[in-house]
Amino acid sequence: MCNDTIIAVDVAKSIFEIAVSSEPGKVDERDRLSRQRFLDFFGNRPPATVLMEACSSAHYWARKIEGLGHRVMLLPPHQVRPYVLRNKTDRTDTKGMLEAYRNEDIRPVPIKTLEQQTVGSLHRLRSAWMDERTAKINTLRGLLRELGLVIPVGSQNVVPRAWSFIEDADSGIPDALRPLLAELGEEIRELDRRTKLVERQLEALANSLPAIERLRTIPGIGLLTATALFAFVGDPHRFPSGRHLASYLGLTPREYSSGSRRTLGRISKRGNAYLRTLLIHGARVILWHAKSMKQPDRLRVWAQRLEATAGHNKAAVALANKLARIAWVVWKNERTFESVVVPAA
């Protein structure tokens, strides 16, 4: 059992600022610890509540400190910042955490397991390599276009067509550029190989995690979206309902209301932009394939009717919202998705 002591920690690479409080609004003890002394400090204290901002290495230290018998809470950094008065220092950061902890509207960030951090790291590596690949493809396209050599639309056409131009002595490419363009093509192929390696690793991890397998039964949610939900959302029980998850991902309208007047605008776009993008792409795939299905299920029929009245983009976002809510039900209740086919009229 934890006592009433609250310990705020400002995490850093080498020096950690500590503030200990036994009553609200008052700091009883302060200390600055090196990395070597950090865990010894908590190992020699009775169980307490430890506060940290959910920043770099916070999840690692949270798991270590919880192993020593303490209760750890990770606070969102952007919600702690308003409680930091005057200049930002390590001391004011810890005081701000103590004040933010008293606000019940600030929800703590769940501590990620090692599996969740592994899957999240794979996604970040893949995303970084995909961005680099896109930049190199655009560079190769642009350089060849300046020489009057146009490559058809589609990333799969870039390297094969570029190689044909490079190997053709009459293509008009200057000799000084040919080896460098060939090197750029090899870099694109290497990035393709890396992204496929990441996807194989994700597939291997997904086969050992039942939660991901259940999420993949939902239309529009494949390997990438299911593993991203597992890595970046963490625990579905942290949300009271699926609507809260959709709001957390920024898929609900932004509201500006006063008195009897209520105004709803565009989606808030809060939360994880990467995960929101994957859900919207999955919704677009559903809308696209629903047009060729002879007996669409109830979800696709609803999406098609909405697309006919509201347009493709709004229907895709609304369907992504619904997919997030369905994912919450499937994940929380540990059940697979069951589609309901609508009989033909």
Stockholm file with secondary structure:
# STOCKHOLM 1.0

chainA/1-345         MCNDTIIAVDVAKSIFEIAVSSEPGKVDERDRLSRQRFLDFFGNRPPATVLMEACSSAHYWARKIEGLGHRVMLLPPHQVRPYVLRNKTDRTDTKGMLEAYRNEDIRPVPIKTLEQQTVGSLHRLRSAWMDERTAKINTLRGLLRELGLVIPVGSQNVVPRAWSFIEDADSGIPDALRPLLAELGEEIRELDRRTKLVERQLEALANSLPAIERLRTIPGIGLLTATALFAFVGDPHRFPSGRHLASYLGLTPREYSSGSRRTLGRISKRGNAYLRTLLIHGARVILWHAKSMKQPDRLRVWAQRLEATAGHNKAAVALANKLARIAWVVWKNERTFESVVVPAA
#=GR chainA/1-345 SS CCCSCEEEEECCSSEEEEEEESBTTBCCEEEEEEHHHHHHHHHTSCCCEEEEESCTTHHHHHHHHHTTTCEEEEECHHHHGGGCCSSCCHHHHHHHHHHHHTCTTSCCBCCCCHHHHHHHHHHHHHHHHHHHHHHHHHHHHHHHHHTTCCCCSSGGGHHHHHHHHHHCTTSCCCTTTHHHHHHHHHHHHHHHHHHHHHHHHHHHHHHTCHHHHHHTTSTTCCHHHHHHHHHHTCCGGGSSSHHHHHHHTTCSEEECCBTTBCCEEEECCCSCHHHHHHHHHHHHHHHHHHTTCSSCBHHHHHHHHHHHHHCHHHHHHHHHHHHHHHHHHHHHHTCCCCCCBCCCC
#=GC SS_cons         CCCSCEEEEECCSSEEEEEEESBTTBCCEEEEEEHHHHHHHHHTSCCCEEEEESCTTHHHHHHHHHTTTCEEEEECHHHHGGGCCSSCCHHHHHHHHHHHHTCTTSCCBCCCCHHHHHHHHHHHHHHHHHHHHHHHHHHHHHHHHHTTCCCCSSGGGHHHHHHHHHHCTTSCCCTTTHHHHHHHHHHHHHHHHHHHHHHHHHHHHHHTCHHHHHHTTSTTCCHHHHHHHHHHTCCGGGSSSHHHHHHHTTCSEEECCBTTBCCEEEECCCSCHHHHHHHHHHHHHHHHHHTTCSSCBHHHHHHHHHHHHHCHHHHHHHHHHHHHHHHHHHHHHTCCCCCCBCCCC
//
